[in-house]
Amino acid sequence: MKKKKTEQQLKEQMRKRCVRLAKDISKKRDGYKCCYCGVGSPQRRMHSHHIFHEGLYRSLSAEPDNLITLCASHHQGGLWMRSNDGFNFHNSPRESTEWVKEKYPERYEDLKNRRPIVCTIQFWEEKMKKLKSINNKE
């Protein structure tokens, strides 16, 4: 017999669906190219990076404005994905924040000034509708 999902599980499932859709929107917006180096798909694999960490800023986790597209090298780095300049967003949080502030000052300030929102299942359902409408326009 299948267990019924709790409200928390449903909310998290909906949040993850919203984040996936927001990442797709972000990649389309940025033309499937790394915002840092300009190299794009298919030369490198593209990732979406949260400007404000999704664990700390739940209501911003599925916000396309909170996402920037990066190549795998500049997003995570690592042994097999070294960038030519040795920089990546996960290993250099202070430098990456400074870079975002410099490159996207208005977006950064707008996101920074948004109030935290209580994320209910209704919040995520409304977010999904909004994201779908944005995705269909593009």
C-alpha positions as CSV (number, residue, x, y, z in Angstrom):
1,M,0.0,0.0,0.0
2,K,1.3,3.4,-1.0
3,K,1.8,5.9,1.8
4,K,0.2,9.3,1.4
5,K,2.7,12.1,1.0
6,T,2.9,14.7,3.8
7,E,2.3,18.4,3.2
8,Q,6.1,19.0,3.6
9,Q,6.9,16.3,1.0
10,L,4.4,17.7,-1.5
11,K,5.8,21.2,-0.9
12,E,9.4,20.1,-1.5
13,Q,8.3,18.1,-4.6
14,M,6.6,21.2,-6.0
15,R,9.6,23.5,-5.1
16,K,11.9,21.1,-7.0
17,R,9.7,21.2,-10.1
18,C,9.6,25.0,-9.9
19,V,13.4,25.2,-9.6
20,R,13.9,22.9,-12.7
21,L,11.6,25.2,-14.8
22,A,13.3,28.3,-13.5
23,K,16.7,26.9,-14.5
24,D,15.4,26.2,-18.0
25,I,14.1,29.8,-18.2
26,S,17.4,31.1,-17.0
27,K,19.4,29.2,-19.6
28,K,17.1,30.4,-22.4
29,R,17.5,34.0,-21.2
30,D,21.2,33.7,-21.1
31,G,21.4,32.1,-24.5
32,Y,22.8,28.8,-23.2
33,K,26.2,30.6,-22.6
34,C,28.3,31.1,-19.5
35,C,27.7,34.5,-18.1
36,Y,31.3,34.5,-16.8
37,C,33.3,33.4,-19.9
38,G,30.8,33.4,-22.7
39,V,31.5,29.8,-23.8
40,G,28.3,28.0,-24.5
41,S,26.7,24.7,-25.3
42,P,27.7,22.3,-26.9
43,Q,31.4,23.1,-26.1
44,R,30.6,23.0,-22.4
45,R,27.8,21.7,-20.2
46,M,25.7,24.5,-18.9
47,H,24.5,24.8,-15.2
48,S,22.4,27.3,-13.4
49,H,23.8,28.9,-10.3
50,H,21.8,30.5,-7.5
51,I,23.1,34.0,-6.7
52,F,21.4,33.8,-3.2
53,H,21.7,30.2,-1.8
54,E,18.5,28.3,-2.2
55,G,18.8,26.7,1.2
56,L,18.9,30.0,2.9
57,Y,16.5,31.9,0.6
58,R,13.8,29.3,-0.1
59,S,11.4,31.8,-1.8
60,L,14.2,32.8,-4.2
61,S,15.2,29.3,-5.1
62,A,12.8,29.2,-8.1
63,E,13.2,32.8,-9.1
64,P,14.8,33.2,-12.6
65,D,16.3,36.5,-11.5
66,N,18.2,34.6,-8.8
67,L,19.8,32.3,-11.4
68,I,22.7,32.8,-13.7
69,T,23.9,30.4,-16.3
70,L,27.5,29.2,-16.0
71,C,29.6,26.5,-17.7
72,A,30.4,23.5,-15.5
73,S,34.0,24.8,-15.1
74,H,33.0,28.1,-13.7
75,H,30.1,26.7,-11.7
76,Q,31.8,23.8,-9.8
77,G,35.4,23.5,-11.0
78,G,36.9,20.3,-9.7
79,L,39.5,17.9,-10.8
80,W,37.9,17.2,-14.2
81,M,36.4,20.6,-14.9
82,R,39.2,23.1,-14.3
83,S,38.6,26.5,-15.8
84,N,41.6,28.2,-17.5
85,D,41.7,30.9,-14.8
86,G,41.2,28.5,-11.8
87,F,38.0,30.4,-10.7
88,N,34.7,28.8,-9.9
89,F,31.6,30.0,-8.1
90,H,31.4,27.3,-5.4
91,N,35.0,27.5,-4.3
92,S,35.2,31.3,-4.4
93,P,32.0,32.6,-2.8
94,R,33.3,36.0,-1.9
95,E,34.8,36.6,-5.3
96,S,31.7,35.3,-7.1
97,T,29.5,37.6,-5.0
98,E,31.7,40.6,-5.9
99,W,31.5,39.6,-9.6
100,V,27.7,39.4,-9.5
101,K,27.4,42.8,-7.7
102,E,29.7,44.3,-10.4
103,K,28.1,42.7,-13.4
104,Y,24.5,42.7,-12.4
105,P,24.2,45.5,-9.7
106,E,20.4,46.2,-10.2
107,R,19.5,42.5,-10.1
108,Y,21.7,41.9,-7.1
109,E,20.2,44.8,-5.1
110,D,16.6,43.8,-6.1
111,L,17.1,40.3,-4.9
112,K,18.9,41.4,-1.7
113,N,16.0,43.7,-0.8
114,R,13.2,41.1,-1.2
115,R,11.6,40.0,2.0
116,P,11.6,36.4,2.9
117,I,8.3,34.8,2.1
118,V,6.6,31.9,3.9
119,C,6.6,29.1,1.3
120,T,3.4,27.2,1.5
121,I,2.1,24.7,-1.1
122,Q,-0.1,27.5,-2.5
123,F,3.0,29.7,-2.9
124,W,4.7,27.0,-5.0
125,E,1.6,26.3,-7.0
126,E,1.3,30.0,-7.9
127,K,5.0,30.1,-8.6
128,M,4.6,27.2,-11.0
129,K,1.8,28.9,-12.9
130,K,3.8,32.1,-13.2
131,L,6.9,30.2,-14.4
132,K,4.9,28.3,-17.0
133,S,3.4,31.5,-18.4
134,I,6.9,33.0,-18.6
135,N,8.2,29.9,-20.3
136,N,5.4,29.8,-22.8
137,K,6.1,33.5,-23.8
138,E,9.7,32.7,-24.7
